[in-house]
Amino acid sequence: MAEKLLIDIQKDFPGRQISIQTALELTPSWTVLFGPSGAGKSTVLRCLAGLETPDDGEICFGNEIWFSKNQKTCITPQQRGTGFFFQDYALFPHLSVKKNIGYNLTEISKDEKNKRIARMVDTFDLSKLENRNIQSLSGGEKQRVALARTLCRYPRLLLLDEPLSALDNPSRIRLRKELRDLLRQFKIPVILVTHDRTEALSLGDRMIVMNHGTVLQDGPIAEVFSKPNQKTTAGIVGMENVFPGSIREKKDGLAIVGINDNLLEAANFGLDTGPVMVGIRAEDIVIRLARETNSSARNQLRGTIEAVVLEESLVRLTVNCGFSIDALITRESKEEMKLDVSREVTLSVKATAIHLFPH
């Protein structure tokens, strides 16, 4: 059975408090701390690294106690053996790439230090850059150098604080895959802080959603994104359509839900009749022309397009069905169906794509 990282801490700030309780298996997997700016994600990461001290609770890495308020224990960052990757990379501009990678590796022999640096240069494809000055590198190159320096210490736990936030969009897309592929060979647990949904989905195995210093949901990343446990979580993970409604009745394992004058059938996960919040992902809605009727979806809504917004390769349509709802389609679909403002359309939604939360 894998050892665990136990986190049960509280950190107080004027007017707010950060609190988290969780247990992470110490296996080569990615845990994502996800949420908006100010949620407390980076503070948790800094407490794990030993860069900040919690006001209460404890942190245990396997059988080691890293922090305990009751036992008055707080070991140093060096004793914890974590690797912390800063948002701004924290590289030394006056040193070469090679010297940045090996900086402050004083606890090992010179031969071992040179072996590790050589491994990092090879792993991160830095052989043509190793003697270059940091200031002459691109954002993506700096990121690779910073990651190589972090891993050169052979950390037991890697902590990544918004590692791709300083890059332009094309570089972020390319480096998402590179990052996971590169780290796979080091076989260490990773905790990633991000507020970027695509980054979380691309890299994460498990997700902890935070808001205003507290944990809202903790579980496998696919489950958290597809089945958020409440309205606030749904909004944070990108479920754009959330409406007040009510369960009118239950039958055959389905809930009949009313939103204004519309009735929808939704998979029922144990909620009783009465007020609920209804969530539908924009990408789970199928758009058809109003005259088309062939669909296996249980829910059909007629409406009129109110707005059309281009979003990279996709198009966001806002449709008035008695309430406004957003749908995402491809640009090709928009052009094929000649969709524009004032066009009448039919929206199809499967019962399993409608999520219900307690009101």
C-alpha positions, 0 to 999 in steps of 0.5 A: 500500500502506497504511503500518503501525504497527509495535509490538515492545515489552517493558515490565517490572514486578516479577514480570511482563513485557508483550510485544507484536509486531504490525503494524497497517495505518494505515487507518480501521479498529478494532483491539481489544486484548482480554483480562481485567484485568491482561493488559497492554492499557492499558500497551500503549496508554500506551506508544503514546501516549508516556505510558509508556516501554517497556524494550525494542523499538521503535514505528514509525508509518509512516516515523517512529520513535516509540520505539527502545531501540537508537537511543535515541529516544523522541519526546514524546506531542505529537510523535506526534499521537495522541488518547488517550481516558481511562477517567475522561474527564479533563475539567476540572470548572471549565470549560464544555463548550466550553472543555473541547473547546478546552483547550490548543489553542495550536499553531493560530490562534484562528480555526482553533481556533474552527472546530474547536470548532464542528465538534466541537460540531456533530458530537457534538450538543453545541450545547445543552450548550456553555456548561454546566458539566461537573458538570451533565452525564450520563455519556453527555454527558461521554463525548461531550465527552471524545471531542470534545476528543480529536478536536479535535486532529485526531489521526493515531491514536485510542487508546480505553481502555475508553471505555464502562466508566463508563456504565450498560448502556442508555447503553453499548448506545446509544453503541456504535453512535453511537461507530462512526458518529461516528468513521467520518467522521474516517477515522483508525485506532482502537485500542480497549482493552476486556474486554467481548465485546459491545463488541469485536464491535460495534466491532472489525475486528481483535482482539489477545487478550492475557493475562498480558502476552503476545499469544495470538491476532491476527487478524480479529475474526470469526475470533478469536471463531469459531476461537480457537487454544487453550484459554486464548483460547477462555475469554477470548473467551467459549467457555464449554464447554471439555472434555478429550477425545481424537481417536479416529479421522479419516475423511472430513475429520472427527475422531471425538472422545470426551468421556467415553462420548460420541462427537462428529464435529468438523471436523478442522483437521489435529490428529492422533489423541490428547488434545485440548481440545474447545470449543463455544459456548453459542449454537451448541447447539440445544435440543430436547425429548428426544422430538423427533428431527428435526435435520440436526446430526451430533451429538446428546446426550441429557441432563438440565437441571441449572440454569436462569439468566436472563441479560437476554433469554436463558436459560442452561441447564446440561445433564448429558450425562455431562458438564456443558455450557451452552447459551443459548436465548431466554426464548420458547423456554424458555417454549414448551418448558416447560424447567426443572430435571430436564427431559430434553432433546436437544442438537444441535451441528453438526460445524463448531461443535465446535472442537479445540485441542491439549491 
